[in-house]
Each structure stands twice: as structure tokens, then as C-alpha cells.
Amino acid sequence: MKPSYGQQKIKDFLPDPKEQEIINIIRNHRRSGKTIYAIAKYLNDNGYKTRHGKDWNQVQVKRILTRPTGSPNNPFKEEHQRLYIIYTQKGVDALIHELEELIQ
């Protein structure tokens, strides 16, 4: 279905299995008590590369651990899904109204 003028179709982001594997490795190592440096070293020593084919560093590992999106424990996931349903079923005006209610 093509969106009406003034509307847009929001493309879903699908998980990348290879990257999800690395994210799980990072989280599991952190839960086991490893430092961020040790996790980056483990990834590099075991041949894991970033999306751009480079070695991992501490900043990249920390970003993976601290970013709210893409996390299965994302506290906003259900709210995002609820707002997306409002947008797709009722349109942009209903979404704007709902967002205005949230910020009041």
C-alpha cells in the first residue's frame, strides 16, 4: 500500500544475525565480569571485525553495551511499538496528538 501525500512508510529494521551474535558475545562477557578492554581484545583475538571490517576498540564495545535501541531489555520498546501502531492505523495526526499527550 502506497502512503498518501504527507505520510511516509517507515521501514522496519531487521536484526543482522552476524552482528547479533557479536552483541550477545559482548553482553555475555560483560555479565561474566570482563572489562570493556578485555572484551575488545577477545573480539579482535578471535577474528571478529566491526561492520566496517576493522578491529574493535573500547569505545565501540561501550556503545554496544550502553545504547538503548536494539536491546532486548529496551524499556521503550513496547511504547515505540504502540506509537507505531497508532501511526500506521490512524495516521500522522493521531500520532502527533498522542505525542502531545505524552509530553504534557
PEWONOR-V170467 format. One record per residue. N is the residue number from 1. PSI is psi in whole degrees, -180 to 180 (NA if undefined). OMEGA is omega in whole degrees, 0 to 359 (NA if undefined). D_CENTER is the distance of its C-alpha to the mean C-alpha in Angstrom with 2 decimals. Layout:
# PEWONOR-V170467
n | psi | omega | d_center
N | PSI | OMEGA | D_CENTER
N | PSI | OMEGA | D_CENTER
This chain:
# PEWONOR-V170467
n | psi | omega | d_center
1 | 130 | 180 | 26.50
2 | 134 | 179 | 26.61
3 | 150 | 176 | 25.47
4 | 162 | 177 | 28.36
5 | 134 | 181 | 29.03
6 | -5 | 177 | 26.90
7 | 163 | 177 | 24.01
8 | 152 | 175 | 21.06
9 | 125 | 180 | 19.23
10 | 123 | 181 | 15.48
11 | 131 | 178 | 14.05
12 | 146 | 174 | 11.54
13 | 122 | 180 | 8.69
14 | 144 | 180 | 9.84
15 | 143 | 175 | 8.82
16 | 117 | 185 | 10.99
17 | -40 | 180 | 13.36
18 | -45 | 180 | 14.49
19 | -35 | 177 | 11.29
20 | -37 | 177 | 10.36
21 | -45 | 180 | 13.91
22 | -41 | 178 | 13.56
23 | -43 | 179 | 10.63
24 | -40 | 177 | 13.01
25 | -47 | 181 | 15.89
26 | -48 | 182 | 14.53
27 | -43 | 180 | 13.89
28 | -42 | 179 | 17.23
29 | -38 | 180 | 19.10
30 | -41 | 178 | 18.00
31 | -31 | 180 | 19.05
32 | -3 | 174 | 22.28
33 | 4 | 180 | 22.99
34 | 149 | 178 | 22.51
35 | 164 | 178 | 22.09
36 | -40 | 177 | 19.35
37 | -45 | 181 | 22.15
38 | -35 | 179 | 23.15
39 | -46 | 178 | 19.73
40 | -42 | 179 | 19.64
41 | -43 | 178 | 23.26
42 | -47 | 181 | 22.66
43 | -46 | 181 | 20.09
44 | -43 | 180 | 22.57
45 | -24 | 183 | 25.58
46 | 14 | 172 | 24.24
47 | 10 | 177 | 23.44
48 | 135 | 180 | 19.64
49 | 159 | 175 | 18.68
50 | 174 | 178 | 15.73
51 | -29 | 182 | 14.53
52 | 13 | 175 | 17.60
53 | 18 | 182 | 19.97
54 | 169 | 176 | 20.57
55 | 154 | 177 | 20.99
56 | 149 | 173 | 18.46
57 | 175 | 184 | 19.31
58 | -37 | 181 | 18.73
59 | -44 | 181 | 16.67
60 | -42 | 179 | 14.04
61 | -44 | 179 | 14.02
62 | -40 | 179 | 13.90
63 | -41 | 179 | 10.84
64 | -42 | 183 | 8.96
65 | -27 | 187 | 10.74
66 | -10 | 183 | 10.38
67 | 140 | 182 | 7.05
68 | -29 | 184 | 6.42
69 | 148 | 179 | 3.00
70 | -4 | 180 | 2.30
71 | 135 | 177 | 5.65
72 | -19 | 179 | 8.69
73 | 20 | 181 | 10.41
74 | 116 | 182 | 8.48
75 | -15 | 182 | 11.83
76 | -1 | 186 | 11.00
77 | -49 | 181 | 9.74
78 | -39 | 179 | 13.43
79 | -41 | 177 | 14.34
80 | -44 | 180 | 11.93
81 | -41 | 179 | 13.42
82 | -44 | 180 | 16.83
83 | -37 | 178 | 16.71
84 | -40 | 178 | 15.70
85 | -43 | 176 | 18.68
86 | -46 | 181 | 20.92
87 | -47 | 185 | 20.14
88 | -30 | 183 | 20.77
89 | -32 | 186 | 23.79
90 | -14 | 176 | 25.44
91 | 177 | 187 | 24.41
92 | -35 | 180 | 23.40
93 | -41 | 178 | 26.28
94 | -38 | 178 | 25.27
95 | -45 | 179 | 21.71
96 | -44 | 179 | 23.27
97 | -45 | 180 | 25.67
98 | -42 | 179 | 23.08
99 | -38 | 177 | 21.13
100 | -38 | 177 | 24.53
101 | -37 | 181 | 25.34
102 | -34 | 184 | 22.23
103 | -3 | 178 | 23.15
104 | NA | NA | 26.80
